[in-house]
Amino acid sequence: MVDSTGALVSEMHEALLKAFMRTFQKRYFRTTAEVADLVIAPLEGPATYLANENKVQVHPAVAPFPKLARIVILNALIHCKLFKENGDADTAEGPRFQNEVKKLLEAGAYKGLL
């Protein structure tokens, strides 16, 4: 796969991002049903959670940057959790979303990333 700048995004990047996601799910989202998959795909933003497919998509330009990729994966997992709780992913990233970010900060999820 080639990103928007023409750089090659390897299967290794995708496998690494999937491993990050699985680790985060086990460590910080144990009470939420797991996301089925993560794929690298052209997007408008850096990452998204597709509720109808139960998967996370990450933009190819983000994939080669492990710290940034982990941050956007955490972001997508928050949207996933909120959607699975009550059918609203809080795409506006309001108080429910901000509360989840705070919990993750306190749990150390962003340590070494920010």
Residue pairs with C-beta under 8 A, 6 or more apart in sequence:
1 8
1 9
1 40
1 60
2 8
2 9
2 60
3 9
3 59
3 60
3 61
3 63
4 42
4 60
4 61
5 61
7 60
7 61
7 64
9 40
9 60
9 63
9 64
13 40
13 63
13 64
14 38
14 39
14 40
14 63
16 66
17 38
17 40
17 58
17 63
17 69
17 73
18 37
18 38
20 66
20 69
20 70
20 73
21 35
21 38
21 56
21 73
21 77
22 34
24 70
24 73
24 74
24 77
24 109
25 32
25 34
25 35
25 77
27 109
28 74
28 77
28 104
28 107
28 109
29 77
29 80
29 81
32 77
32 80
32 81
32 84
32 85
33 84
35 49
35 54
35 55
35 56
35 77
35 80
36 53
36 54
36 55
37 53
37 54
37 55
37 56
38 55
38 56
38 57
38 58
38 73
39 55
39 56
39 57
39 58
40 57
40 58
40 59
40 60
40 63
41 57
41 58
41 59
41 60
42 59
42 60
43 57
43 58
43 59
45 59
46 58
46 59
46 61
46 62
46 68
46 72
47 56
47 57
47 58
47 59
47 62
47 72
47 73
47 75
47 76
48 56
48 57
48 76
48 79
49 55
49 56
49 76
49 77
49 79
49 80
49 83
49 89
50 56
50 57
51 80
51 83
51 89
54 80
56 73
56 76
56 77
56 80
58 69
58 72
58 73
58 76
62 68
62 69
62 72
63 69
67 112
67 113
70 113
71 110
71 113
71 114
74 104
74 109
74 110
78 97
78 100
78 101
78 104
79 89
79 90
79 91
79 97
80 89
81 100
82 88
82 89
82 90
82 96
82 97
82 100
83 89
88 96
90 96
90 97
104 110
